Amino acid sequence: MSEHGYCPNCGNNFDGDLIFDTFMERYEGDEEKALESASYYGATKTKGRWGHKIALYDMEKDMTTRWKCPDCEYVWDRTT
């Protein structure tokens, strides 16, 4: 199951690496520091992944209004 979904055009899975694993590398295996940092993103050892889809932000609306696939560059509305 994908946490971040799939591209509606090419089907690319937007899930990246586990957030916890990223911090394990950063802190050279220090599990306590990795868990603390991952928790700031709502992540645990087994849940919480970085996402790959690109948010397109509208300054006037002050919100993300569209998404873009980094692979096929397809753009779709946030509500889709």
URFEN-V836664 format. One record per pair of residues at least 6 apart in sequence whose ideal C-beta (glycine too) atoms are under 6 Angstrom apart, sorted by the first residue. I is the first residue (numbers start at 1). J is the second residue. Records with the same first field share a line. If there is no record, write none. Layout:
I = J / J
//
This chain:
2 = 13 / 15
3 = 15 / 49
4 = 14 / 15 / 51
5 = 14
6 = 13
7 = 69
8 = 76
9 = 72 / 74
10 = 71 / 72
12 = 69 / 71
14 = 51 / 52 / 53
15 = 49
16 = 49 / 50 / 52
17 = 50
18 = 49
19 = 38 / 41 / 43 / 48
20 = 34 / 38 / 43 / 45
23 = 34 / 37 / 38
24 = 34
27 = 33 / 34
41 = 48
52 = 70
53 = 67
54 = 68 / 70
55 = 64
56 = 66 / 68
57 = 64
58 = 65
64 = 78
65 = 78
66 = 75 / 77 / 78
67 = 76
68 = 75
//
